[in-house]
Amino acid sequence: MQEREHTSKQYEQQLRSLKEKLLLIGYKAETSIADATRALVERRPSLAQRVVDEDDEVDRLELEIDDICFEILAREQPVASDLRFITTAMKIVGDIERIGDNGVNIARSALEIMHEPELKPIIDIPVAAAAAQRILKESLDAFVTSDADLAKRVIQDDRYIDDVCEQMLRELLTYMFEDPSTVSRALRLMFVARNLERIGDHAANIAEMVIFLVEGQDVRHRQAAKAQAGG
């Protein structure tokens, strides 16, 4: 099928605006992860509260992106690659919004745990958070540039985040068994680790959709089957 010729300047502008807003919402989600983690590690309540307060901006951008996509579909009736791009954008923006929610969850945990003595496994949190930020950015770069190879690397790198988070959970369980007074702090840090793990999962979801967009391969069930098999 031949690609649609872009004859409308408004249509071109809408596509550019869509890409720009996707990168903006991705940047804001990435920033929420970084700031929430920094607030937790450095014990900065004002920074944690700012992450919580700015979540509305991510929600607003999600709605704006949806509106742009619906308007393009209704007015321009795109076909071929443009249609695949727009429908994929409508899917991935939900994952990005949920990543923003994960950042807010980490910030709220930081506010709860900030005034209690520190536990050693907290040093692993910035490691997992940095990896989560990186693969989120790479998954969006892969989407905007239609880079299936980069998307595949994101999926591979998500396993590293899973490994770091699982190590944190094992350490925290050990703390809880050895010293019951740490249970409250350990449970909150477990919640942080799970949110970082979820961020990696959402970035991998975006990457899987990029592979489908570019190559027409649906790798979602293949990845799930591999995980169940321990591959």
Secondary structure as UniProt FT lines:
FT   HELIX           9..42
FT   HELIX           45..53
FT   HELIX           55..76
FT   HELIX           80..113
FT   TURN            114..115
FT   HELIX           120..123
FT   HELIX           124..145
FT   HELIX           148..178
FT   HELIX           180..182
FT   HELIX           183..215
FT   HELIX           220..228
FT   TURN            229..230
//
